[in-house]
Amino acid sequence: MKVRRPEQLLLRWVPEGLEAGVPGRRQWIRLSDDLRKVLDRAGDGIELDDLAGAFGAEHAAGVREAVGALLRLGVLVAVDGADRMPPLWQRWGGLAQRLHIEARDADYLVDSPRRADEADAILTEGDAPEAFKEYTDRPVVPLPRRPLNLTAPVDDVFAARRTHRRFTGAPVTLDQLGTLLFHSFAPHRFIDGGAFGVQQCRVSASAGGRHEVEAYVVAYDVTGVEPGLYHYSVARHALELLDPDASRARVAELTYGQEASYEGAFTVFTTAVANRLAWKYRHPRAYRLWMYDAGHYGQTFALAATALGLGPFQTVAFVDSEVERFLGVDPDEEFAVYLLAAGVPEGPASLLPADFAFPRPGAVR
């Protein structure tokens, strides 16, 4: 019988020593120096007799026993066995598979007496992250406090919702932008969150009401807003100027030249202030939550833009580290998530019925 290491075996160092991830399981095994030598010698393939003999006759039986255990766990595999990684994970790689495995089957302590104890421990530890991010020392563009009325029937908005890639170049009004940002990102009301304090109610769902998503707006052609990079302050419903020199050309560099990401009236880069989640949810499954939340925000953005007569666009095709540098955020605390953009769509304004009238831009302030 010939044995070898798996195609991709993930290892990690912990204070107690080196551990190997058991393929396909949320399990790790500690590797002694002897087991590490066995794995090293197995390499890409070796006869079991040769592997056992490599450590001397007095250890052959022990090596065979260890190899048997490693084979059962999948940390060693038979060369002629049908043990290849499933096609999905061949395409995405062992790291993605391990993340997927570690994020499964989290214990949410539902109906468990430990639930209250865990919550008390988190609250006793303190150091809760701020619910809102603000740049209080930057120039501010206040947005209209009263949003435009969204009167389009929801079934018409659903029917008209498309990803747009061509825009007329016509400007978007301050009311349209303010309305879109308000419904997409801002809290509409607040409720008592019990021990965890006041919680925000936004249109988009968010795990535990943590609302870790932040929005940065690159304005190109918005009436009443000078071109530049802004942070959207949800607490103040205002744009905070970060860089007056941000341009379409710079956004093109960040997005592999995808025209729709920068040819509309404005672009919105969303980020995740991940510790808002990690402070409350302290298990690997929580790594998924910012992805779900980004999707909720993106769909709210697309539907609200459609109801306003704008054409929405969204993509995750951008250079993460460069976007984070452009926004001036620390990627260990806040990282790029999703790009949203909108403008006046080219061609028919929408797929809404011909007799439907969108709110007049600027009609409500």
C-alpha positions, 0 to 999 in steps of 0.5 A, a space after each residue: 500500500 502506498 500513502 501520501 499527504 493530502 493535496 492540501 493539508 492546513 497546519 496551525 501553530 498554537 501555544 501547545 504546538 503544531 496542529 493539522 486540520 482534519 480534512 472535511 471536519 471541524 477538528 484539529 489534531 496535535 502533531 508530535 515531533 514523531 508524527 511530523 516526521 511521518 508526514 514529512 517522510 510520506 511526502 507525495 507518496 511512499 510504500 507503507 513498508 518503506 515508511 515503517 522501515 525508515 524509522 527502524 525495526 523497533 518502531 515499525 509497528 508503532 509507525 504502522 499504527 500511527 499511519 492507520 490512525 492518520 488514514 482514518 482521519 484523512 491526514 494521510 491518504 492512499 495514493 490509489 484511493 478515491 480521496 481527491 478533494 471535491 471539485 468545489 474545493 479544488 476550485 476554491 482551495 483548501 483555505 476556503 474549505 477550512 474557513 467554510 468548515 470552521 464557520 459551520 455549526 456554531 453554538 448560539 446557546 439558544 435556551 441555554 443557561 450559558 447564554 446569560 453568562 456569556 452576555 454578562 461576560 461580554 458586557 463586563 469586559 466593556 470596550 464596546 465599539 462605537 455604533 457610529 463613525 464620524 469625521 468631526 474635523 472635516 468639512 460637512 455637506 448637510 443632506 436634506 432632512 426630509 427625503 423624497 417620497 417613494 411612491 412607486 408600487 413595490 411590484 413595479 420597483 421589483 420589475 424594474 430593478 436591473 443592474 445598469 452599466 450605461 448612464 446619460 451623464 445627467 446630474 443627480 440632485 441632492 435630494 435624490 442622493 440624500 434620500 438614497 443614502 438615508 433609506 440605504 444606510 441610516 437608522 429610521 428609529 431606535 429601540 431598547 436593546 436590553 443589556 446591549 443598549 439602544 439598537 438601531 432600526 434600519 431598512 436593511 437587516 443586520 446581525 444582532 442590530 450591529 450595523 457594521 457597514 459604513 458608506 463612503 461616497 465619491 461624488 462626480 455629478 451631484 447638484 450641490 455637492 462638490 466632487 470628491 470623496 466623502 464619508 456618509 455620517 448616518 448620525 448627522 445625515 451629512 457628507 464629511 469631506 475626506 479628499 476633494 481630489 478623488 476622481 473617476 480616473 482614480 476609481 477606475 484604477 481601483 475597479 479594473 476599469 469597470 466603466 459602470 463603477 465610475 461613469 454614473 453620478 456617484 460611487 459608494 464604497 462600503 466597508 465593514 467595521 468588523 469589531 462591531 460584530 466580533 465584540 458580540 459574536 465571538 465565533 468563526 461563523 460570525 465572519 459570514 455575517 458582514 457578507 450577508 449584511 453587505 448584501 442586505 444593504 446592496 439590495 436596499 440601495 438598488 431598490 431605493 435607487 430604482 424607485 428614485 428613477 436612478 440606475 444602480 450598479 454593484 460589484 465586488 471586483 476591486 483591489 481591496 487593499 488599494 480601496 482601503 488605502 484610498 478611503 484611509 481606513 485601517 484594514 485590520 479594523 475596517 475593510 472594503 466590502 462592496 461597491 455600489 454606484 448609481 446615475 441616470 440610466 441611458 435609454 429608457 429611464 426604467 422598465 416601469 409602466 409608461 404612465 408611471 411618474 417618478 418623484 420630481 427631483 428637488 420637489 421635496 426638501 
